[in-house]
Amino acid sequence: MKRQCVGILLILLYVILLPGCQSRLQRELTRKLAQIDTIVCKEIADGNIPGAVILVGRSDKILYHKAFGMAVVEPYQGKMRKDTIFDIASLTKPIATATSIQLLLDSGRISLEDPVGKYIPSFACNGKEQVQIRHLLTHTSGLPAYTSAAELEADFGEVCPDKVIEKICSLEALNEPGEKFRYSCLGYITLAKIVEIAGGKGIDQFSKENLFRPLGMKHTMYNPPQSWQKNIAATEIVDEALLRGTVHDPLARLNGGISGNAGLFTTARDLSAFCSMLLNHGQYKGRTILSSKAVEYLTTPQSHGRAYGFDVNSAYSWVKGSYASEKAFCHTGYTGTSIVCDPDSETYLIILTNRVHPDDKGTSKPLRIKVADIVFHTCR
C-alpha cells in the first residue's frame, strides 16, 4: 500500500512539474531561434537580399515563422509578409516534378527503370537511348545543364513548349547514363513531359489535384492569377519589366510558366505542410499522400549523393549547414529559396528570399548557412 502511495505521489509530482519544464524548454528554444532575427536583418542591411520569410517546424508544429524586409523595392515598394508568395525556382524540381513522378510510381503507371524513349520516342537518339527515368531524377542522364532560351525565343517566339522539348530530345548526351552527376534543368523539363504523358494531365494540374490540394496547399500553383500579384515577392527586372507573378527562369517562361524545372509559386506555410508530410513518411493529418517507399526514394541517396528528387550529400548539400544530420535532405532555388529537412530531429527549415530582385546581384548563401547552423544546432 505504501509503495502504491509513493507511486501515485511521483505521478502527481510529474504532472505538476511537467508543464513548467515544458514551458522553460519552449522559452529556451524560442530564445535560441530568435538569433535568426539578427542574421536576417544584417543580410538585408548588407544588401544581400531585399527581404525574407523564414519558417522552422518540427513534426507538425511550427516553431518559428517571421517575415523581414521588402517584397518589392523597385520600381515601387512593398513589405514582406509571412504569407508572401514566392517564385521558388528549382524547388519546383523535387516538390512538383519528382513528387509527381513518385505518385505515378505509387499508382503503377511508370517504373523508375523505364527508358525515357518509352514515353518520348524522339528522345532516344544521340547517345540517350539507354537513359531511364531514374537517371533524369538524379541528374545522371548525360544531358547538358541548360540550353539557350534566347535562341529558342528568337526562332519560335516567347512561348514554345513543343520546341523546348524538341530541342532537348535533339541534344547529344555528354556521357553514358549513370556515369556522371551534372545538375540539369533539361532533365526535369523532360520529367514533366513524362508526367503529362503517363498521368494524362500537365504537371500543373496533376500536382495540384494529387498533391497540393490533398495537403491543403491553397497558395501553391503555377501561373498565379492576377489577383495574387499584390502578395507575390518580386524577382528580377527584365527588359524594364518587373517579374512579379511571372516565372523568373527563361526556359520555364518559354514553357508558358508550366515547367518541370521551375515555375511553382508558394508560401512558407504551404511548404511546411509538404515538409511535415515527408518527415511523417508520406502521411499528413491521417491521410496517405505518398507511400513510405516513395518518400524513401525522394529523400535518401540513390546515385552520386542525390535522391530521386532531393539532394542529400552531393556538392550542393552545403545548404544543410554544419549541424544537420547525415540523413538530412535539401534543395535550393535560384531566386533565393531553400528547404532542409532532418529526419533525425524531425525538424525542417524553409528559407524564402527574393535575392534576385531587382538586378540579380544579391546572394542568399551566407543567410542559408548561418540560419541552418542556428536551427539544427538548436533542434538536434
Buried (B, 14 or more C-beta within 10 A) or exposed (E): EEEEEEEEEEEEEEEEEEEEEEEEEEEEBEEBBEBBEEBBEEBBEEEBBBBBBBBBBBEBEBBBBBBBBBBBBEEEEBEBBEBBBBBBBBBBBBBBBBBBBBBBBBEEBBEBEBBBBBBBEEBBBEBBEBBBBBBBBBBBBBBBEBBEBEEBBEEBEEEBBEBBBEBBBEBEBBEBBBBEBBBBBBBBBBBBBBBBEBBEBBBBBBBBEBBBEBBEBEBBBBBBEEEBEEBBBBBBBEEEEBBBBBBBBBBBBBBBBBBBBBBBBBBBBBBBBBBBBBBBBBBBEEEEBBBEEBBBBBBBBBBBBBBBBBBBBBEBBBBBBEBBEEBBBBBBBBBBBBBBBBBEBBBBBBBBBBBBBBEBEBBBBBBBBBBBBBBBBBBE
